[in-house]
Amino acid sequence: MQQMIGTLLIVKKKVRLSTRVMLNCAYFNPLPSRWEPIIEKFGLEFDLISSENPKLSIMISMDENFESLNFNVSEEMVCFEHF
């Protein structure tokens, strides 16, 4: 997880939690001796709304600054014969 920003709003018996998460994932490739991305930088937004009754609303969406989620899979990442 690269960054997480959130807000919590409580008014009377209503709760709203909004969070934006930026994440990425990399693995160490020993052949070129460097870190390589598996998941390139990507953002998600979480919105959780709770009211007086037991109804709970959860929405997960892609951050508006990103158009796609990029996964990178290479032969070196999945093949362990060279070790």
Sequence and secondary structure as in RCSB ss.txt:
>XXXX:A:sequence
MQQMIGTLLIVKKKVRLSTRVMLNCAYFNPLPSRWEPIIEKFGLEFDLISSENPKLSIMISMDENFESLNFNVSE
EMVCFEHF
>XXXX:A:secstr
  EEEEEEEEETTEEEEEEEEEEEEEEEETTTTEEEEEEEEEEEEEEEEE SSS EEEEEEE TT S   B   H
HHH  TT 
